[in-house]
Every structure is written in structure tokens, then in C-alpha cells.
Amino acid sequence: MMSKLISLTITLLLLCFTKPIFAQAYTSWLAGNEADAIGSPQFGIVLAGGGKDNDYAMRWMLERANGGDIVVIRATSADGYNNYFFKELGIKVNSVETLLIPSKEAANDSYVEKQIRNAEVLFIAGGDQYNYYKFWKDTKVSDAINYLINTKKATVGGTSAGMAILGKAYYTPNNQGATATEALQNPYHPNVSILGRNDFINTPFMNDVITDTHYDNRNRAGRHFTFLARMSQDWGIKSYGIACNEHTAVCIDDSGKAIVFGEDNDDWAYFLQAENTPPEICQNGKPLSWYKGGKAVKAYQVIGTKAGENFFLLTDWQTGKGGVWHDWYAQNGTFNEIVTATENEFFTKNLTIFPNPSEGFISIKMDNLASDTLYAQLLDMQGKKLLDWQINDATRLDISQVPKGIYQLALQIGKLKTTRKIIRL
């Protein structure tokens, strides 16, 4: 009897003095110093296309914290970014804290609000952007994000779903995300819904801009084109878009310069601007037609590099480096893209071939070239391939084994192609 009484007493004492571990609605994981660093952040916006994170863009982002605190927010998963940001990238920061915010209750928690407001860099992880819309819009979280961007002038970035909500127009489907085919065949397909504009994240340089991600892996250009058509049709505005392939990131500084980071020959970013008139046919149940003489949307396609030499200016939506213009249009639900004459300008500005004529060797140099991105083929005048090479920055090509005569040198970087006449002496 006495032992039962002692056991009951201990149980009651534990209930009185043990704090419930899961009492709060959010979850926090911290790496580094718990004390807040009073930092002096730099403004920036990071738009990452999903997939594996680009280290060069992430370093650009962390450097803007100036040794301060990094906060990562998400609605699912765990603390996968903590060690990556705190240790692996080699940028000294005070702390990295991941906050799991899976409900409106969590998004209105005073601790969550305080940690976001105290951050020098905020990063929105990937996941489901509908959760971000459902849980965070019109809460202390969205207020804190807007405070960071517009008052504190800190850097805010996002990847995949995180990038999706950083446009001032946003696509957050409550169903399965639309495919390009579904969108083009019916711009008002149930999976195509643009839920808002100018009422969630107030991001500078992103007026009437809608983003899209995973461009190379999920064939999303036609879907993104349809979003711009819907914005033009529904809201009567000139619509814009920014998109990234996976492992590509666009980093926007306080001057509106959008720097493109990448490493491989398919690490492209896209900057889209539509004609200031609505589509010819954009109706529920009918295939999209937005032609405008084959120029419904102008797209500037930019290759990313490790050093971030290439860019596009969001202040005029005209000036860029390292890219080429395309014209996009759709007829009866079929999406088309045409590389304009400026493709030749891209090669003319960046490509050097010498000597030509040549007695046996020619040198190829390509500026603004990411690693392993330029491919060359030597063709005869009937188009038969004789030799091929993969070119890294500067390469000396041996053509001494072919007879004297005139040949074609076909060059390709990503989707961009050109041909140069070569004379073998």
C-alpha cells in the first residue's frame, strides 16, 4: 500500500513540473548561437529553380547576412538546410534556425514572428506552395516576411515552392499542378488557378511577375506562357514571368540586377514579358491561341555561370548579358518558340575562332561559358559530320587530318546554334 502511495505521489509531481514537449504549434531546429546577432543585412531576392541547390547562389545569399542569423521556413519536412548553410558553404553566420510552420496557429505564434523579423536572411524551402498560401497568408508570418523585404531590407530567398510565392502574382494550386498540355488545351482547366495578385508577399521588382520552376525537368514553358495569358485576359495587365531550370538561381540585388548562377550547360533562367493586349482565344474549355504575329511573349534566355557574370535588368526588362531573345506564341493549344536574330549576336559577341583560314589547327574561345557547355562539329559542305568536340572555355581543335578545302563548323550551347565557315589550307 505504501509503495503504491509513493508511486502515485511521484506521478503527480511529474505532472506538475514537466513541460509538454509538443505544446507549441511550430517546431524549431537550431544550429549555432541562440543569442540574436544584431546584423546589418543587405537587400536581395533569391529565386531558385528547385532540385539540388546551387552553392554559388546560396553563398551569394548568405554573404548578405554579414555574419547574422539565417532563418529557414517550411510547412513540411525537417532541418535539412541547417548544416548546409551553417557549415558546408564556408560562409560564417551566427546561426541557422529552421522553423516548421504547418498551420495558421503556428504562423501566428509570437516566437515564429520574432525569429523571422530578427533574421538577416530568410529562406523559404521547397514543398507545396498551396500550404504556404493556406497556412501563412494574412498571418504574422506574411507580415514578418514583408517587414524583412521592405523595411529591414534583408535578403529573402526561396526554392521551388518558395520561389513560387515570391512573385507578386502567384500560382498555388489546391490540386495537382497543371501540365503544359492541360494548360494550353484549356487555360481554365481545374488545375490552372492563379489564386492571387498583390495580396501576399510584396517583393520589389516583381510587379505583375509570376514565377515558375523545374523548367528543364517538367517541361513547364507552355504552362508558364498560359499563366501570362490568364493574367492578361483576367486582369487586363501586361504580364511578366521569371523561371529557372533546376540547379539554376536568379539573385536580384538592390539595383534590380538579376544575376544568373549555374554550373552546367542546361542551367538557364528565363525572363518573360507579354504583349500588352489579351490573347485572341483564352476561354474555358477551348485551346489557347495567343499569336500576335508570332510575338505574344518575348523571352530572354540566360545561361547561368559559377561567377554570375550573366544578368538581366528588371528595371527596364530589356538589358541583359549572356542571353538570347526568343519569341513565344501559341496557336490552337500548340506552344511555339522561335529564336530571334539576336542568337547570332550572342555568338558574335562571345565567340572567337582563329586562325581562319588554318593550316591544321584552329582555336575556339567562348566568353561567358559555363563548364562543358559548348559543342562543336566539323561538317563537310553537304552536312556530313567529320569530327566533333566538347569545348571548355578555350580549346585548340586539330583539323589537320581532313583534306584542304572549305568546311562548316557547327556550334551549339544549350538550345542556341550557329554555323561558321572554316577554310583548311
C-alpha positions as CSV (number, residue, x, y, z in Angstrom):
1,M,0.0,0.0,0.0
2,M,2.8,2.4,0.9
3,S,4.7,1.7,-2.4
4,K,1.5,2.5,-4.4
5,L,1.1,5.8,-2.5
6,I,4.7,6.7,-3.2
7,S,4.3,5.9,-6.9
8,L,1.2,8.0,-7.1
9,T,2.9,10.9,-5.4
10,I,5.8,10.8,-7.8
11,T,3.4,10.7,-10.8
12,L,1.5,13.7,-9.6
13,L,4.8,15.7,-9.0
14,L,5.9,14.9,-12.6
15,L,2.7,16.1,-14.0
16,C,3.0,19.4,-12.1
17,F,6.6,20.1,-13.1
18,T,7.1,18.6,-16.6
19,K,6.6,21.0,-19.5
20,P,4.8,19.4,-22.5
21,I,7.4,19.0,-25.3
22,F,5.0,19.5,-28.2
23,A,2.9,22.2,-26.7
24,Q,3.7,24.8,-29.4
25,A,2.3,24.6,-32.9
26,Y,5.6,25.1,-34.6
27,T,8.9,23.1,-34.5
28,S,12.3,24.6,-34.3
29,W,15.8,23.3,-35.1
30,L,18.8,25.5,-34.3
31,A,22.4,25.3,-35.4
32,G,24.8,27.9,-33.9
33,N,24.4,30.7,-31.4
34,E,21.0,31.0,-29.8
35,A,21.5,34.7,-29.0
36,D,20.3,37.1,-31.7
37,A,23.0,38.8,-33.7
38,I,22.3,42.4,-34.4
39,G,23.4,42.4,-38.0
40,S,23.4,44.8,-40.9
41,P,21.9,42.8,-43.8
42,Q,21.9,43.7,-47.5
43,F,18.8,43.6,-49.6
44,G,18.4,40.7,-52.1
45,I,15.9,38.3,-53.6
46,V,16.9,34.7,-54.5
47,L,14.8,32.7,-56.9
48,A,16.0,29.1,-57.1
49,G,14.5,26.6,-59.6
50,G,14.4,23.6,-57.4
51,G,16.3,20.3,-57.4
52,K,19.8,20.4,-55.9
53,D,20.7,23.9,-54.6
54,N,23.2,25.9,-56.4
55,D,26.1,26.5,-54.0
56,Y,27.2,29.7,-55.7
57,A,23.8,31.4,-55.4
58,M,23.4,30.2,-51.8
59,R,26.8,31.7,-50.9
60,W,25.7,35.0,-52.5
61,M,22.6,34.9,-50.3
62,L,24.5,34.0,-47.0
63,E,27.1,36.7,-47.6
64,R,24.4,39.3,-47.5
65,A,23.6,38.4,-43.9
66,N,27.0,39.9,-42.9
67,G,27.5,37.3,-40.1
68,G,24.0,37.5,-38.9
69,D,21.2,35.0,-38.4
70,I,19.6,32.7,-41.1
71,V,16.0,31.5,-40.7
72,V,14.6,28.8,-42.9
73,I,10.8,28.3,-43.0
74,R,8.8,25.4,-44.4
75,A,5.4,23.6,-43.8
76,T,6.7,20.1,-44.1
77,S,9.9,18.1,-43.6
78,A,12.7,18.9,-41.2
79,D,16.1,20.7,-40.8
80,G,18.0,19.7,-43.9
81,Y,19.3,23.2,-44.5
82,N,20.9,23.8,-41.1
83,N,24.3,22.1,-41.6
84,Y,24.4,23.1,-45.3
85,F,24.0,26.8,-44.5
86,F,25.9,26.8,-41.2
87,K,28.9,24.7,-42.1
88,E,29.1,23.3,-45.6
89,L,29.2,26.5,-47.7
90,G,32.0,28.2,-45.8
91,I,30.2,31.4,-45.0
92,K,30.4,32.5,-41.4
93,V,27.0,33.2,-39.9
94,N,25.8,33.5,-36.3
95,S,23.1,30.8,-36.5
96,V,20.7,28.9,-38.8
97,E,17.3,28.1,-37.5
98,T,14.6,26.0,-39.3
99,L,11.0,26.7,-38.4
100,L,8.4,24.2,-39.3
101,I,5.1,26.2,-39.7
102,P,2.3,23.8,-40.6
103,S,-0.8,25.7,-39.6
104,K,-2.3,29.1,-39.2
105,E,-1.8,28.7,-35.4
106,A,1.9,28.2,-35.9
107,A,2.1,31.1,-38.4
108,N,0.6,33.5,-35.8
109,D,2.9,32.4,-33.0
110,S,4.8,35.3,-31.4
111,Y,8.1,33.3,-31.3
112,V,7.9,32.5,-35.0
113,E,7.2,36.1,-35.8
114,K,10.1,37.3,-33.7
115,Q,12.6,34.9,-35.2
116,I,11.7,35.9,-38.8
117,R,11.8,39.6,-38.0
118,N,15.2,39.2,-36.3
119,A,16.7,37.3,-39.3
120,E,19.3,38.8,-41.6
121,V,18.4,36.2,-44.3
122,L,15.2,34.3,-44.7
123,F,15.0,31.2,-47.0
124,I,11.7,29.6,-47.9
125,A,12.3,25.9,-48.6
126,G,10.6,23.8,-51.2
127,G,7.4,21.8,-50.7
128,D,3.8,22.6,-51.6
129,Q,3.1,26.3,-52.3
130,Y,-0.6,25.8,-51.6
131,N,0.4,25.0,-48.0
132,Y,2.3,28.3,-47.8
133,Y,-0.8,30.1,-49.2
134,K,-3.2,28.3,-46.9
135,F,-1.1,28.5,-43.7
136,W,0.9,31.8,-44.0
137,K,-1.2,34.3,-46.0
138,D,-2.7,37.1,-43.8
139,T,-0.7,36.0,-40.7
140,K,2.2,37.2,-38.6
141,V,4.5,35.2,-40.9
142,S,3.5,37.1,-44.1
143,D,3.7,40.3,-42.1
144,A,7.2,39.4,-40.9
145,I,8.4,38.4,-44.4
146,N,7.1,41.7,-45.8
147,Y,8.8,43.6,-43.0
148,L,12.1,41.9,-43.8
149,I,11.9,42.7,-47.5
150,N,10.6,46.2,-47.4
151,T,11.6,47.7,-44.1
152,K,14.6,45.9,-42.8
153,K,15.9,45.4,-46.4
154,A,17.2,41.9,-45.7
155,T,17.6,39.1,-48.2
156,V,14.7,36.7,-48.8
157,G,15.1,33.6,-51.0
158,G,13.1,30.6,-52.0
159,T,13.4,27.4,-53.9
160,S,10.7,25.6,-55.9
161,A,7.5,26.3,-53.9
162,G,9.4,29.0,-52.0
163,M,10.2,30.7,-55.3
164,A,6.6,30.3,-56.4
165,I,5.3,32.6,-53.8
166,L,7.8,35.4,-54.3
167,G,6.2,36.8,-57.4
168,K,3.5,39.4,-56.7
169,A,1.2,37.2,-58.8
170,Y,1.3,33.6,-57.7
171,Y,0.1,30.1,-58.7
172,T,-0.8,27.9,-55.7
173,P,-2.9,25.0,-56.9
174,N,-5.2,23.2,-54.5
175,N,-5.0,20.2,-56.7
176,Q,-2.3,18.5,-58.7
177,G,-0.2,21.1,-60.5
178,A,-1.2,21.6,-64.2
179,T,0.9,20.2,-67.0
180,A,1.7,22.3,-70.0
181,T,-0.6,20.3,-72.2
182,E,-3.6,20.7,-69.8
183,A,-3.0,24.5,-69.5
184,L,-2.6,25.0,-73.3
185,Q,-5.6,22.9,-74.2
186,N,-7.8,24.7,-71.6
187,P,-6.4,27.8,-69.9
188,Y,-9.2,27.4,-67.3
189,H,-8.5,23.8,-66.5
190,P,-9.3,23.0,-62.8
191,N,-5.6,22.6,-62.2
192,V,-4.9,26.0,-63.6
193,S,-5.8,28.6,-60.9
194,I,-3.9,31.8,-60.2
195,L,-5.1,32.5,-56.7
196,G,-3.9,36.0,-56.2
197,R,-2.0,39.1,-57.1
198,N,-0.6,41.9,-54.8
199,D,-2.0,40.4,-51.6
200,F,0.6,38.0,-50.2
201,I,4.4,38.8,-50.5
202,N,5.2,42.4,-51.5
203,T,8.5,41.8,-53.4
204,P,10.3,44.7,-55.1
205,F,10.9,44.3,-58.8
206,M,8.3,41.6,-59.0
207,N,5.2,43.7,-60.0
208,D,2.9,41.6,-62.2
209,V,5.5,38.9,-62.3
210,I,4.6,35.2,-61.9
211,T,7.4,32.7,-61.4
212,D,7.8,29.0,-62.4
213,T,10.4,26.4,-61.5
214,H,11.7,23.0,-62.6
215,Y,11.6,24.3,-66.2
216,D,14.0,21.7,-67.6
217,N,12.7,18.7,-65.7
218,R,9.0,19.2,-66.0
219,N,8.6,20.9,-69.4
220,R,6.8,23.9,-68.0
221,A,7.3,26.7,-70.6
222,G,3.9,26.2,-72.1
223,R,2.2,26.2,-68.7
224,H,4.1,29.4,-67.7
225,F,3.1,31.0,-71.0
226,T,-0.6,30.2,-70.2
227,F,-0.2,31.8,-66.8
228,L,0.8,35.1,-68.5
229,A,-2.2,34.7,-70.9
230,R,-4.6,34.3,-68.0
231,M,-3.1,37.3,-66.2
232,S,-3.6,39.4,-69.4
233,Q,-7.1,38.1,-70.0
234,D,-8.4,38.2,-66.4
235,W,-6.7,41.3,-65.1
236,G,-6.1,43.4,-68.2
237,I,-2.4,43.9,-67.4
238,K,0.9,43.5,-69.2
239,S,2.2,40.3,-67.6
240,Y,5.8,39.2,-66.8
241,G,7.5,36.0,-65.7
242,I,10.7,34.7,-64.3
243,A,11.6,31.0,-64.5
244,C,14.6,28.8,-63.7
245,N,15.8,25.3,-64.6
246,E,16.6,23.1,-61.7
247,H,20.0,23.9,-60.2
248,T,19.7,27.4,-61.6
249,A,19.1,30.5,-59.4
250,V,18.4,34.2,-60.1
251,C,19.8,36.6,-57.4
252,I,18.4,40.1,-57.5
253,D,20.3,43.0,-55.9
254,D,19.0,46.4,-54.7
255,S,19.6,47.9,-58.2
256,G,17.2,45.4,-59.8
257,K,20.1,43.5,-61.5
258,A,19.1,39.8,-61.7
259,I,22.3,37.7,-61.7
260,V,22.0,34.1,-63.0
261,F,24.0,31.4,-61.3
262,G,24.5,27.9,-62.8
263,E,27.2,25.3,-63.5
264,D,26.1,23.1,-66.4
265,N,25.1,23.5,-70.0
266,D,21.3,23.4,-69.1
267,D,21.4,25.9,-66.2
268,W,19.2,28.5,-67.8
269,A,16.9,31.3,-66.5
270,Y,14.1,32.9,-68.5
271,F,12.7,36.4,-68.3
272,L,9.3,36.7,-70.0
273,Q,7.3,39.8,-71.0
274,A,4.0,39.7,-72.7
275,E,2.3,41.9,-75.3
276,N,0.1,44.5,-73.7
277,T,-3.0,43.0,-75.3
278,P,-5.0,39.9,-74.3
279,P,-4.9,36.6,-76.2
280,E,-7.0,36.0,-79.3
281,I,-8.7,33.0,-77.6
282,C,-8.5,32.4,-73.9
283,Q,-11.7,30.8,-72.8
284,N,-12.8,27.9,-70.6
285,G,-12.8,24.6,-72.5
286,K,-11.0,26.0,-75.6
287,P,-7.4,25.6,-76.7
288,L,-5.3,28.8,-76.1
289,S,-4.4,31.0,-79.1
290,W,-2.1,33.9,-78.3
291,Y,-0.3,34.7,-81.5
292,K,0.2,38.5,-82.0
293,G,2.2,38.0,-85.2
294,G,4.3,35.3,-83.5
295,K,5.4,37.7,-80.8
296,A,2.9,37.2,-78.0
297,V,5.6,36.9,-75.4
298,K,9.3,37.9,-75.6
299,A,11.6,35.6,-73.6
300,Y,15.2,36.3,-72.7
301,Q,17.0,33.0,-72.0
302,V,20.2,33.4,-70.0
303,I,22.9,30.8,-69.2
304,G,24.0,30.7,-65.6
305,T,27.6,30.6,-64.6
306,K,29.5,29.9,-61.4
307,A,30.8,33.5,-61.1
308,G,27.4,35.0,-62.0
309,E,28.7,37.1,-64.9
310,N,25.4,37.0,-66.8
311,F,22.4,39.0,-65.9
312,F,19.1,40.7,-66.8
313,L,17.9,44.2,-65.6
314,L,14.5,44.2,-64.1
315,T,14.5,48.0,-64.2
316,D,13.9,48.1,-67.9
317,W,13.2,44.4,-68.9
318,Q,15.5,45.0,-72.0
319,T,19.1,45.0,-70.9
320,G,21.0,41.7,-70.4
321,K,24.2,39.8,-70.8
322,G,24.9,36.2,-71.8
323,G,21.4,35.5,-73.2
324,V,19.4,35.4,-76.3
325,W,15.8,36.6,-77.1
326,H,13.0,34.2,-78.2
327,D,9.5,34.9,-79.4
328,W,6.8,32.7,-77.9
329,Y,3.3,32.1,-79.1
330,A,0.5,29.6,-79.1
331,Q,-2.0,28.6,-81.8
332,N,-4.9,26.3,-81.1
333,G,-3.2,25.0,-78.0
334,T,0.2,24.4,-79.5
335,F,3.1,26.2,-78.0
336,N,5.9,27.5,-80.2
337,E,9.2,29.3,-79.6
338,I,11.4,31.0,-82.2
339,V,15.0,32.2,-81.5
340,T,15.3,35.7,-83.0
341,A,18.2,37.1,-85.0
342,T,19.9,38.1,-81.7
343,E,21.1,34.5,-81.5
344,N,23.8,35.4,-83.9
345,E,24.5,38.5,-81.8
346,F,25.1,36.2,-78.8
347,F,27.7,34.2,-80.7
348,T,29.2,37.3,-82.4
349,K,29.8,38.9,-79.0
350,N,31.1,35.9,-77.2
351,L,32.8,33.6,-79.8
352,T,36.3,33.8,-81.2
353,I,37.7,31.4,-83.9
354,F,41.3,31.8,-85.1
355,P,43.2,31.4,-87.3
356,N,40.8,31.1,-90.2
357,P,42.0,30.1,-92.8
358,S,44.0,27.5,-90.9
359,E,46.8,25.1,-91.9
360,G,45.7,22.4,-89.4
361,F,44.7,23.8,-86.0
362,I,42.0,26.3,-85.0
363,S,41.4,27.8,-81.6
364,I,37.9,28.3,-80.2
365,K,37.3,30.7,-77.3
366,M,33.8,31.3,-75.8
367,D,33.3,34.0,-73.2
368,N,30.5,33.7,-70.6
369,L,30.7,29.9,-70.9
370,A,29.8,27.6,-68.0
371,S,31.8,24.4,-67.9
372,D,31.2,21.7,-70.6
373,T,28.6,23.7,-72.4
374,L,29.8,24.3,-76.0
375,Y,29.8,21.5,-78.5
376,A,31.4,21.7,-82.0
377,Q,31.2,19.5,-85.1
378,L,33.2,19.8,-88.3
379,L,30.9,19.1,-91.3
380,D,31.6,18.9,-95.0
381,M,29.7,21.2,-97.3
382,Q,26.9,18.5,-97.7
383,G,26.4,18.4,-93.9
384,K,28.2,15.1,-93.2
385,K,29.9,15.0,-89.7
386,L,33.6,14.5,-89.9
387,L,34.8,15.5,-86.3
388,D,33.3,16.6,-83.1
389,W,34.5,18.1,-79.8
390,Q,33.3,19.3,-76.4
391,I,34.8,22.7,-75.6
392,N,35.7,24.2,-72.2
393,D,36.4,28.0,-72.4
394,A,39.3,27.8,-74.8
395,T,40.2,24.7,-76.9
396,R,42.6,24.1,-79.8
397,L,41.0,21.9,-82.5
398,D,43.0,19.6,-84.7
399,I,41.6,19.6,-88.3
400,S,44.9,18.6,-90.0
401,Q,43.5,15.1,-90.8
402,V,40.9,16.4,-93.2
403,P,41.9,17.4,-96.8
404,K,42.4,21.0,-97.8
405,G,39.1,22.7,-98.6
406,I,36.1,24.5,-97.2
407,Y,34.1,23.1,-94.2
408,Q,31.3,24.1,-91.8
409,L,31.9,24.4,-88.1
410,A,28.6,23.8,-86.3
411,L,28.5,25.1,-82.7
412,Q,25.8,24.5,-80.0
413,I,25.4,25.9,-76.5
414,G,22.1,24.7,-74.9
415,K,19.4,25.5,-77.5
416,L,21.5,28.0,-79.3
417,K,23.1,27.0,-82.5
418,T,25.3,28.7,-85.2
419,T,27.5,27.7,-88.1
420,R,30.8,29.2,-89.2
421,K,32.7,28.6,-92.5
422,I,36.2,27.2,-92.0
423,I,38.9,27.1,-94.6
424,R,41.6,24.4,-94.3
425,L,44.8,25.4,-96.2
